[in-house]
Amino acid sequence: MPGSEAFLAMAKTQIGPRRRADGSTKYGDWFAELIGDPAYRSGDFCAMGLLWCAWRTDQVLALGGVHREWAWVPSWWRHWQDAGRSTQRPARGRIAFFDFNSTGDPEHVGAVLQDNGNGSIITIEFNTLNGWCAIRGRRLADVLGFGDPEWQGRRVTVVAGGDSCWRG
């Protein structure tokens, strides 16, 4: 399956409650281990969840790699702008940056599953609905812009469940 579809398929295997009783997530554990900072274990995980799915499907470079700054959504949005890969057009596999408060800075992120063509999109999001990964309907009016990944053409097998933080 193409890289973008492998990424989206992996994200779909994560649907459900994701935050543990102590506030941590496997995405935060993975991110904290990768960058060497335990503070991320219980942090907001909307971006970390997407990056984890990209890592699991060998697509992390398509999302700009893994950098400490990407856990803070405004920094990740600036990366897409600086790389010349931001757009105002939704499309399947693009990364939606939400500005619900209309401040000019995004505070949440998700991956586009579908452009409904009527001013709304369907996304898959982490850290939504009180700690879940879920498919959501969103208004384009709440989107600041989209990151347009350069998906790798590699075909990657996705195993349903995908609960392990580590590939083996």
C-alpha positions as CSV (number, residue, x, y, z in Angstrom):
1,M,0.0,0.0,0.0
2,P,1.3,3.5,-0.8
3,G,2.9,5.5,2.0
4,S,0.0,7.9,2.7
5,E,-2.5,5.0,2.8
6,A,-0.2,3.0,5.1
7,F,0.0,6.0,7.4
8,L,-3.7,6.5,7.5
9,A,-4.4,2.8,8.0
10,M,-2.0,2.7,10.9
11,A,-3.8,5.7,12.5
12,K,-7.1,3.9,12.1
13,T,-5.8,0.9,14.1
14,Q,-5.3,3.3,17.0
15,I,-8.9,4.5,17.3
16,G,-10.2,4.3,20.9
17,P,-9.1,5.6,24.3
18,R,-5.4,6.2,24.4
19,R,-4.6,8.1,27.6
20,R,-3.6,5.9,30.6
21,A,-4.8,6.6,34.1
22,D,-1.5,8.3,35.0
23,G,-1.9,10.7,32.0
24,S,0.8,9.1,29.9
25,T,0.4,7.5,26.4
26,K,2.5,5.1,24.3
27,Y,3.0,8.0,21.9
28,G,4.5,10.1,24.6
29,D,6.6,7.2,25.9
30,W,8.0,6.7,22.3
31,F,8.6,10.4,21.7
32,A,10.2,10.9,25.2
33,E,12.6,8.0,24.6
34,L,13.5,9.2,21.1
35,I,14.3,12.7,22.1
36,G,15.6,11.9,25.6
37,D,13.2,13.9,27.6
38,P,10.7,12.2,30.0
39,A,8.5,15.3,30.2
40,Y,6.8,14.3,27.0
41,R,5.5,11.0,28.4
42,S,2.3,12.7,29.6
43,G,2.1,15.6,27.2
44,D,-0.5,16.5,24.7
45,F,-0.2,13.9,22.0
46,C,-2.1,15.0,18.9
47,A,1.1,15.5,17.0
48,M,3.1,12.7,18.7
49,G,0.4,10.2,17.7
50,L,0.6,11.2,14.0
51,L,4.4,11.1,14.1
52,W,4.3,7.6,15.8
53,C,2.0,6.3,13.0
54,A,4.4,7.8,10.4
55,W,7.3,6.1,12.2
56,R,5.6,2.8,12.3
57,T,5.0,2.9,8.5
58,D,8.5,4.2,7.5
59,Q,6.9,7.6,6.6
60,V,8.3,9.8,9.3
61,L,10.5,11.8,6.9
62,A,7.3,12.7,4.9
63,L,6.2,14.5,8.0
64,G,9.4,16.4,8.5
65,G,11.2,13.9,10.7
66,V,10.9,13.8,14.5
67,H,12.0,16.9,16.3
68,R,11.3,18.0,19.9
69,E,9.6,21.1,18.6
70,W,7.0,19.1,16.6
71,A,5.2,18.2,19.8
72,W,4.2,21.9,20.0
73,V,1.8,22.3,17.2
74,P,2.7,25.9,16.2
75,S,6.3,24.9,15.7
76,W,5.3,22.0,13.5
77,W,3.0,24.3,11.4
78,R,5.9,26.7,11.0
79,H,8.1,23.8,9.7
80,W,5.5,23.2,6.9
81,Q,5.4,26.9,6.0
82,D,9.2,27.2,6.0
83,A,9.6,24.0,3.9
84,G,7.1,25.5,1.3
85,R,4.8,22.5,1.9
86,S,1.8,24.3,3.4
87,T,-1.5,24.8,1.6
88,Q,-5.0,25.9,2.1
89,R,-6.4,23.0,0.1
90,P,-7.6,19.9,2.0
91,A,-6.8,16.5,0.5
92,R,-6.5,12.9,1.8
93,G,-3.3,12.4,3.7
94,R,-2.6,16.0,4.4
95,I,-2.0,17.2,7.9
96,A,-4.7,19.7,9.2
97,F,-3.7,22.4,11.6
98,F,-6.6,23.6,13.6
99,D,-7.0,27.2,15.0
100,F,-10.3,26.8,16.9
101,N,-9.6,30.0,18.8
102,S,-8.9,32.1,15.7
103,T,-5.5,33.3,17.1
104,G,-3.5,32.7,14.0
105,D,-1.6,29.9,15.8
106,P,-2.8,26.3,15.6
107,E,-3.5,24.4,18.8
108,H,-4.5,21.0,17.4
109,V,-3.6,18.7,14.5
110,G,-5.1,15.8,12.6
111,A,-4.8,13.9,9.3
112,V,-7.3,14.4,6.5
113,L,-9.3,11.3,5.5
114,Q,-11.7,13.0,3.3
115,D,-12.6,16.5,1.8
116,N,-16.4,16.5,1.8
117,G,-16.5,19.3,-0.7
118,N,-19.0,21.3,1.3
119,G,-16.7,23.3,3.7
120,S,-16.1,20.3,5.9
121,I,-13.5,17.5,6.2
122,I,-13.2,14.1,7.9
123,T,-10.0,13.7,10.0
124,I,-8.4,11.2,12.3
125,E,-7.0,12.9,15.4
126,F,-5.1,11.9,18.5
127,N,-5.7,13.6,21.9
128,T,-9.3,14.4,21.1
129,L,-12.5,13.6,23.0
130,N,-10.7,13.5,26.3
131,G,-7.7,11.4,25.4
132,W,-9.0,9.3,22.4
133,C,-7.9,8.7,18.9
134,A,-11.0,9.3,16.8
135,I,-12.4,10.1,13.4
136,R,-13.9,13.5,13.5
137,G,-15.9,15.8,11.2
138,R,-14.5,19.3,11.2
139,R,-15.3,22.6,9.6
140,L,-12.8,24.1,7.2
141,A,-13.3,27.4,8.9
142,D,-11.5,25.9,11.9
143,V,-8.4,25.0,9.9
144,L,-5.5,27.4,9.7
145,G,-3.9,25.4,6.8
146,F,-2.6,22.0,5.8
147,G,0.8,20.4,5.7
148,D,1.4,18.6,2.4
149,P,3.7,15.6,3.1
150,E,6.0,14.2,0.4
151,W,4.9,10.6,0.9
152,Q,7.4,7.9,0.2
153,G,6.2,5.4,-2.5
154,R,7.3,2.4,-0.4
155,R,4.7,-0.2,0.2
156,V,4.4,-1.0,3.9
157,T,2.4,-3.8,5.5
158,V,0.2,-2.6,8.4
159,V,-0.7,-5.1,11.1
160,A,-4.0,-4.5,12.8
161,G,-3.7,-3.7,16.5
162,G,-0.3,-2.0,16.3
163,D,-0.3,-1.5,20.1
164,S,3.4,-2.1,20.6
165,C,5.5,1.1,20.8
166,W,8.4,-0.8,19.2
167,R,8.7,-2.4,15.8
168,G,10.1,-5.9,15.9
